[in-house]
Amino acid sequence: MKDQTKLVHSGYVPGNTDPRQVPIVQSTTYTFDSSDDIAAVFDEPTHALIYSRFANPTVMAVEAKVADLEGGAAAMATSSGQAATALSIMNLCSAGDSFVASSEIYGGTSNLFATTLKRFGIEVIFVDQDAPEEEIAAAFKPNTKALFGEIIANPAMSVLDVEKFARIAHSQGVPLIVDSTFATPVLCKPIEHGADVVVHSTSKYMDGHAIQVGGMIVDAGTFDYTNGKFPGFTEPDESYRGVVYTKDYAPAPFVIKARMQLQRDFGAYPAAHSAFMLNHSLESLDVRMQRHCDNAQKIAEYLETRSDVLNEVRYPGLKSSPYYATAQKYLKGASGVVTIDLKGGREAGTTFMDALEIVTRQVHVADARSCVLHPASTTHRQVPDEQLPSVGITPGLVRLSIGLEDADDLIADIEQALAKVQ
């Protein structure tokens, strides 16, 4: 099936007289016929449901749909995109280990890597994703366990060369993890280009309506964890009577290990109702992403004509973008986010943001409704102007998330707001 059909039908197939819609299984627990049945499932948790802290039928239907869309072996939902990223790294790294990551990733992810995981003894080594392969490879250490990148970086709007990153990761004997939040499975298939694990913040386009926070981890089922670097996958897990993930759970040892160890112990699992709502949103994902891309392309092209007030327009769908060729290779559309840099700096950014009438001010992105954020006056207001470039933004940087409204109406709104900046 093609994506349009998978989005509607994959993950749940009703039988005779079953509900047409995915049922909401609003239960934390499940019943068993005997003590032996309970004992058996604790010995082998994948044989039956135990507790909705790490598995639930409604959520599992959405997991199966996303795995199918990505071309992966299995998927696991999480309570947020941050949880998906954190569990993916923690599934590979322990205290004393390191991993390499692109320096242009989302700021929240960067803080997770550089600050929080550091407290757990896990080191992140940041690299320039556009650097030559040999330079990135030189950053790896003997204890490095993964390479991480973002398909479309937020808010840098750079596009990752997935095949280059996959070559580097695999030459070092580690898996490539990519965040494909802005691309979604509709615009990019990272697994086809060598990615081993794909993570999403489903709170963004996959939900698309700012209804619920969520995340997803997809295991490609392609990486060989028996190369000696990952004893957690190849040695017996005594907390489950000695199962060996690479032996007992092929072809998806990554997701099964994450579910049986990390999800079991941290419980960062979404509620059944949240998964039900996400499933409804996914059914229209292809149609919505086409509109987001078309609107953003039209608006980015308009903004390129406004060099009178703008220093830069960042959108990989523009031929002037340094990432245009990479976007053409990996993406079926450049997503719906456009980043601009206003010549007037911080003051111009706040004036522009406050003057918008249709576009709303939100600390969010990838909504059906267009929204805007000026980081220098909001999320990064404590950072002095001279230090802003070190965190990937400028005083006049504004992130526009283009929604599903009429593009001409949005251009008119942007135009009148820019007039107030002049």
N, C-alpha and C positions, 0 to 999 in steps of 0.2 A: 504494500500500500504506500501511497505517497503521503507526505506530511499532512496535507489537508484532511485526508481520511483518517489517519492515525490520531490526529487531534480530537476527532469526534468519537472514534470507536475503540481505540486501543486502551488496554488496561483493564477493561471490564466488559465481559460478554454475558449478557443475561440469558439464562436458560428458560425453559418453558414455564410460563406464569411468573417469572422473576420480575422484580421492579425494572423498568426501563432505565431509570437514573441510577447512578451509583448510590447504594444505600448508606446512610449515616449510621455507623455502628457506634452508638454513644454508650460505650461501656469500657470501664477500666480493666475488667477482668473476664475470665473465661472458665467454664466448668469442665470437670473431668469425671470419668466414670469410676476411677479407683486411684489409690495411692500409687500403684505401679504406673498408671498413665502419667501422673504428675512427675514421678521420678524419671520416667523416660524422656519427658520433654526438657527437664533440667539437664539431663545428660546430653541431649541433642535438641537445642531450642528451635532449630529451623523446621522440626517436624510438626509443630503445632504452635498456636498462639498461647502466650503466657500472661502478658500484661501490656497494657497500652502505653507504657513508658517507652517501649522500643518497637512495637509492632501492633498494627490495627488494620482491619480489613479495608476500611475506607481509604486510609493513607496508602496502603499497599497497592490499591488500584491506580492511584496517581503515580506512585513510584514506578509501576510497570509501564505506564504510558510514557513517562519521561525517558526511561531507559530505552524504550522502543524508538522514540523520536531521535535520541542521540546515537542509536546504533550500539548501545552498551550492553553488557551482560546482566547488569542489575543496578538498582538505584536505591538510595535511602534518603528519605525526607528528614529535614531538621526544622527546628523552631525558628531559624533565621539563617540568612546567608552567612553571617559571621560565624554561626555555629557550624555550618557546613565547611567553611574554610578551616576553622580551628580544629575540628575533628579530623579533617583530611591530613593536616600536618601531624597531629598527635598520633594518628594511626601509623605513621612511619618513624617519627622522631621521639626519642626519649631524652632525658637530661644528659647533656654531654654531646648531643648530636647537633648538626647544623643543616641548613638548607639554603638554597640560592633563590632569590626572587628579583623580578624586575622592579626597578625603582619607581616606575610610573603607575603602580597599582593604586587603587582606591585608598584614600587617606585612612579610613577606618581599618582597612586590612593592614596597611603599613604600621599603624599604631599597635594592632594586635601582634604583629610579627616582632616589631622592634622593642616594644615595652612589656606586654603581658607575657608572651612566650619566653622572653628573656628571664622573667622571674621563675620560670619552670626549668631553666637551664638549657633552653633550646636557642641556638644562635641563628639569626638570619643574616645572610650576606647579600646586600643589594648590588645589582649590576645594571648597567645601561643596556636595555634590550636591543638597541640598535648597534651595539658594539660588535666587532668581528667575533666569529665563533671562538677562535682561539683565546681571545681576551676574556670572554665569559667563562670558558672552560677552565681558565687559569684561576678563577675564583673558588673552584671546588676544593674541598679538603678531604682527607681520608674518611672523616665522619659525616660527610654530606649525604643526605638521604633523599633529596627531592629538588626539583626545579619548578618554580611557580611563575606564571605569567597571567596577564589579563587580556582577553581577546580584543576588546575595545576598552581602553583605559578611561576611568572616570576620575577627574574631568579632563584629562589631557587629550582624549580623543585620538590617541595613537593606536595603531593596529599591530598586533603581535604577529611576527613571522613564525607561525606555529611549527612549520617543518624544520626551520632552523633550530628552534628551541628543542624540538623532539630529537634531532640529531645530537645536540649537545648532551641532553639528559641521558640518552641511551648509550652514548659513548662513555659516559661516566658511570653507567650501571645503575641509574636511578630513574624513577618514573617522572613524567611530566604532568603536572597538575595545572589546569587552566580554569580561570574564572570566565565564564561565557555569559554573564548576566545581561549585558547590553545587547549581545548578539542573539541570544535565545537559540534553541535548536532550529528555528525557522531560517535564520540568516546564516548560521555557520554550523558545520559538523566537525568539531575539533578532532574527534576520534579518527575520522577519515584521513587526517593529516598527521597522525602520530601521537596525539594526546592520550594519556593512560587513565587520567581521572579528570572529570569535568565537574565543576561546582557552579551553582547558581544561587543568587538571591531571588527566590520566586516572588518576593515582595515587589519586584519591579515589573517588567513587561509581562512576565508569565501570569501574574495576577492582573496587572494593568489598570486597576481601579482603586488602588490605595485602600484595600479592604482588610487584608491580613498579611502579617509578616511571616516569612517562611524561607526555607533553603532546601537544596537538593545536592546530593553527591551521586555521581554516575561513575561506575566502574567499567572501563572498556573491556576488561577481561583479557588484555593483551600482554601485560607486563609479566616478566619472569622474576618472581620474588625469591627464587631458589639460587640466586647468584652469590650467596654468602653475605650479603649486606643486610639482610632483613631476618634475623633469627626469630623475631616475633611472629613471622609467617610460617617458618619452617620447623620450629621447635614446639613441643607439646604445650598446649595451654592448660595448665593444671586447674584453672578455675572452671574448665569444662571437661574434666576427666581426660585430659591429654589429647584433645583434638589438634590436628595439624592443619592449618588453614589452606596451605597450598595443596595438600594431599586430599583433604576431605571436602573442600568447598570450591574446587575448580568448576567453572571458569571465572568465578567472581570472589576470590579470597579477600580483596580489599574491602568491599562493602560488607561482606559477612563478618569479617573481623571488627570493622567499625561498629556494626550493630551489636554484636555479641559482647564486645568489651566496652567500648566508649559510650554507646547509646544506653546500654544496660546500666552503666555506672553514673553517667551524667544526666541522662534523661532529657536531652534536648530535642524532644520529638513533638511534632505538631498535633493539635487536637483533630479529631475526626471531622468536625464541622469546618475547620479551616481547610482541610484537604478537599472536602466537598465543594467549597466555594472556589478553590483553586482549579479543580477539575472543570467547573463551568467556565471559568475564564480561559482555560487552555483551549476550549472548543472554538474560540474565536481568535486565537493568537495569530494565525496566518493572515487573516483579513486585517487585523489591527496593525500588525507590523508593516504590512504594505502601505497603509495610510500614514503611519508614523514616518516611515522612510520618505515617502513622496512629499509630505508636508515639510519635513526637515530639509530635504534637498532644495525645494523651492525657496524656503526662507534663507538657507545658507547662501544661495546664489544671489538673493536680494542683498543680504548683509555684505557680500563681497563688493557691492557697488558703493558702500558707505565708508570709503577710506577717509572721508572728511572727519569722521568721529571715531573710527575704529583702527586700532593698530593691527589687529589680526582677527581672522575668523578660522576656527578649527572645526573642520568637518571632513571626515575621510571620503565623503562622496564628491567633494570638489576636486577638479582636475589640478588645482593649485596646491592641494594638500600633499605633503611629503609622503603620506601613507596611502595615496590614491591607488597606486599599483598593487600594494599589499592588500588593500580592501577589495580590489577587483578579483584578486586571486582567491581570497578566503570567504568573502561575504556576498550574500545575495541582496544586500542593502546595507546602508551605513548607519542604521538605527535612527533614533529620533532625538538625539542630544546634540546641540550645537553650542560651542563655547566661543565667546567673543572677548576681546580685550579693548576696553574703552580708553581713549587717549587721555581722558581727564582723571584717570586713577580712581582712588577710593571714593571721592566725592561724586564723580561721574557715575560710578557704579551704583551708589545708593540712590542718586537722583533718577537714573534710568529704571531701576527696579521698582521704586515707589510710584513711578508715573504710569506703569503698565496697568491696564484696566481689565482686559480679558485674561491675560496671563497672570496667574496667582502666585503669591509669595509663599513658598513651601520648602521645608527642609526634607525634600523628597524628590524623586525623579522617576521618569518612565510611567507616568500616569496618563489616563485617557484625557485628562485636562492639562493644558499647557501650564507649566510652572517655571519659576525662576529663582535663582539663588545667587547672591553676591557674597562669596566666601569671606572677603577681607573685612566686611562689616558685620558678619554674622558668625559663622563657624570658626573663623580665624581672626576674630576681632582683637584678640590680645597680641597678635603677632605684628611687630613693627614692619612698615613697608619694605625696609631694606632686607628683611629676613624672609619675606613671603616667597621669593623665587626658590629658596632652599626647600620649600615644601610643595613646589610644583605649581604655584599660582602667582599672580601679579595683583597689584592693588586694584586694577581696573577689570579683572577677570570676572565675567558673568556666565553662569551656566544656564542655558535655556533648554528646557525639556519640552519638545514640541508634541502637542497632543493630537487629538482627532478632530479638532474644529476645522472650519474652512480656512485654508491657508491664506487667502486674501484678507480675511478678517484679522488673522494674526499679524500679517505684515502691516496692516493699517495701525494696529495697536503698537507694534514695535516702532513704526515710523513716528507716531506722535510722541512716544516716549523718548526717542532719540532727539527729536526736535527740542525737548526740554533740556537736553545735555549740552547743546550747542551754545 
